[in-house]
Amino acid sequence: MTHPPEEPAGVLARLAQAGVQLDWLNDDQRQVLLDLSSDELALLLSIKARLDEVSPDVQAHSEIAGGALF
């Protein structure tokens, strides 16, 4: 069951707390994140946490790819 979206401030706070660089996003990208359902946000944060667990491997790729995801 999909839960309704969270309040915008809550979404941004949870993303920032997880280490997502929000200041690099343009307005349209920020809106996509704000429109996520609670389930989608939880999935995104779960994926971000898993990426952080292997951060040395991911960091090397982000330098090459420009850190397009996070």
Backbone as JSON, one array per atom type, in Angstrom:
{
  "sequence": "MTHPPEEPAGVLARLAQAGVQLDWLNDDQRQVLLDLSSDELALLLSIKARLDEVSPDVQAHSEIAGGALF",
  "N": [[0.84, -1.17, 0.0], [0.6, 2.18, -0.88], [1.72, 5.06, 0.73], [0.64, 8.43, 1.42], [2.33, 11.43, 0.21], [4.92, 12.98, 2.2], [5.14, 15.96, 4.24], [6.65, 18.78, 2.63], [8.89, 19.98, 4.01], [9.63, 17.94, 5.74], [10.38, 15.9, 3.98], [12.62, 17.05, 2.7], [14.26, 17.43, 4.93], [14.72, 14.78, 5.8], [16.07, 13.76, 3.58], [18.33, 15.44, 3.51], [19.46, 14.79, 5.98], [20.23, 12.23, 5.41], [22.33, 12.7, 3.81], [22.04, 13.56, 1.22], [22.84, 15.76, -1.33], [21.22, 18.48, -1.54], [21.46, 21.11, -2.36], [22.59, 21.07, -4.83], [20.67, 20.53, -6.62], [18.35, 21.42, -9.21], [15.31, 23.39, -9.49], [13.29, 21.78, -10.66], [14.25, 19.17, -10.27], [14.29, 19.1, -7.49], [11.56, 19.27, -7.02], [10.68, 16.82, -8.0], [11.68, 15.12, -6.02], [10.22, 16.08, -3.84], [7.69, 15.26, -4.55], [7.64, 12.56, -4.13], [6.17, 9.57, -2.88], [5.65, 8.37, 0.49], [6.52, 5.74, 0.61], [8.17, 5.61, -1.66], [10.12, 7.47, -0.93], [11.19, 6.19, 1.31], [12.31, 3.95, 0.04], [14.24, 5.2, -1.61], [15.9, 6.34, 0.35], [16.78, 4.02, 1.58], [18.25, 2.82, -0.47], [20.21, 4.8, -0.76], [21.49, 4.55, 1.74], [22.57, 2.0, 1.48], [24.34, 2.44, -0.62], [26.05, 4.21, 0.66], [27.24, 2.47, 2.45], [29.09, 1.16, 0.94], [30.78, 3.13, 0.23], [33.57, 3.86, -0.48], [33.95, 2.45, -2.92], [31.85, 3.48, -4.46], [32.42, 6.22, -4.46], [34.66, 6.43, -6.13], [33.52, 5.89, -8.59], [31.72, 8.01, -8.74], [33.33, 10.19, -9.1], [34.13, 9.83, -11.68], [31.68, 9.66, -13.07], [30.48, 11.97, -12.33], [28.9, 12.12, -10.09], [26.1, 11.76, -10.43], [23.83, 10.64, -9.2], [23.82, 10.96, -6.3]],
  "CA": [[0.0, 0.0, 0.0], [1.39, 3.4, -0.97], [1.33, 6.1, 1.66], [0.67, 9.76, 0.81], [3.61, 12.14, 0.37], [5.17, 13.7, 3.45], [5.24, 17.41, 4.11], [7.91, 19.13, 1.96], [10.01, 20.2, 4.94], [10.02, 16.64, 6.26], [11.09, 15.2, 2.91], [13.93, 17.67, 2.54], [15.04, 17.17, 6.14], [15.14, 13.38, 5.78], [17.08, 13.61, 2.53], [19.54, 16.13, 3.96], [20.02, 13.99, 7.07], [20.84, 11.05, 4.79], [23.52, 13.12, 3.09], [21.75, 13.93, -0.17], [23.24, 17.15, -1.58], [20.05, 19.14, -2.09], [21.79, 22.39, -2.94], [23.04, 20.85, -6.2], [19.49, 20.24, -7.45], [17.57, 22.55, -9.72], [13.94, 23.4, -8.95], [12.53, 20.64, -11.17], [14.74, 17.98, -9.59], [13.82, 19.19, -6.11], [10.13, 18.98, -7.02], [10.53, 15.37, -8.15], [11.88, 14.53, -4.68], [9.1, 16.48, -2.99], [6.49, 14.54, -4.98], [7.74, 11.14, -3.81], [5.31, 9.04, -1.81], [6.43, 7.93, 1.64], [7.17, 4.48, 0.24], [9.26, 5.92, -2.58], [11.16, 8.13, -0.15], [11.84, 5.15, 2.12], [13.15, 3.16, -0.86], [15.38, 6.03, -1.99], [16.79, 6.44, 1.51], [17.37, 2.7, 1.78], [19.28, 2.67, -1.5], [21.28, 5.73, -0.4], [22.21, 3.96, 2.86], [23.35, 0.88, 0.96], [25.45, 3.03, -1.37], [26.99, 4.76, 1.64], [27.96, 1.36, 3.07], [30.2, 0.8, 0.04], [31.16, 4.44, -0.27], [34.84, 3.98, -1.22], [33.74, 1.99, -4.29], [30.94, 4.39, -5.14], [33.09, 7.5, -4.63], [35.52, 6.38, -7.31], [32.65, 6.0, -9.75], [31.08, 9.32, -8.8], [34.29, 11.14, -9.65], [34.12, 9.63, -13.13], [30.34, 9.93, -13.6], [30.02, 13.28, -11.9], [28.0, 12.05, -8.94], [24.78, 12.06, -10.95], [22.72, 10.2, -8.34], [23.85, 11.59, -4.99]],
  "C": [[0.9, 1.25, 0.0], [0.84, 4.44, -0.02], [1.41, 7.45, 0.98], [2.02, 10.43, 1.03], [3.71, 12.82, 1.73], [5.14, 15.19, 3.17], [6.59, 17.76, 3.49], [9.1, 19.31, 2.9], [10.52, 18.88, 5.49], [10.82, 15.83, 5.23], [12.51, 15.74, 2.79], [14.83, 17.4, 3.74], [15.56, 15.74, 6.15], [16.22, 13.14, 4.73], [18.41, 14.25, 2.94], [20.24, 15.33, 5.06], [20.73, 12.75, 6.53], [22.07, 11.4, 3.96], [23.3, 13.45, 1.63], [22.05, 15.42, -0.33], [22.12, 17.91, -2.29], [20.39, 20.45, -2.79], [22.3, 22.27, -4.38], [21.87, 20.65, -7.16], [18.87, 21.52, -8.0], [16.13, 22.41, -9.21], [13.13, 22.19, -9.41], [12.95, 19.34, -10.48], [14.27, 17.95, -8.14], [12.34, 18.83, -6.04], [9.87, 17.49, -7.18], [10.68, 14.7, -6.79], [10.72, 14.87, -3.75], [7.82, 15.73, -3.32], [6.54, 13.05, -4.69], [6.72, 10.76, -2.74], [6.23, 8.65, -0.65], [7.18, 6.64, 1.35], [8.34, 4.72, -0.7], [10.43, 6.57, -1.85], [11.91, 7.1, 0.69], [12.76, 4.29, 1.26], [14.4, 3.94, -1.26], [16.39, 6.13, -0.86], [17.47, 5.11, 1.81], [18.49, 2.46, 0.76], [20.47, 3.57, -1.19], [22.12, 5.14, 0.74], [23.08, 2.81, 2.39], [24.53, 1.38, 0.15], [26.5, 3.58, -0.43], [27.82, 3.67, 2.3], [29.17, 0.94, 2.24], [30.83, 2.05, -0.53], [32.52, 4.53, -0.94], [34.7, 3.53, -2.68], [32.89, 2.98, -5.08], [31.62, 5.73, -5.4], [33.97, 7.52, -5.87], [34.69, 6.52, -8.57], [32.04, 7.39, -9.87], [32.04, 10.37, -9.34], [34.33, 11.03, -11.16], [32.79, 10.05, -13.71], [29.8, 11.27, -13.17], [29.04, 13.24, -10.77], [26.56, 12.31, -9.32], [23.64, 11.66, -10.02], [22.71, 10.92, -7.01], [25.08, 12.42, -4.88]]
}
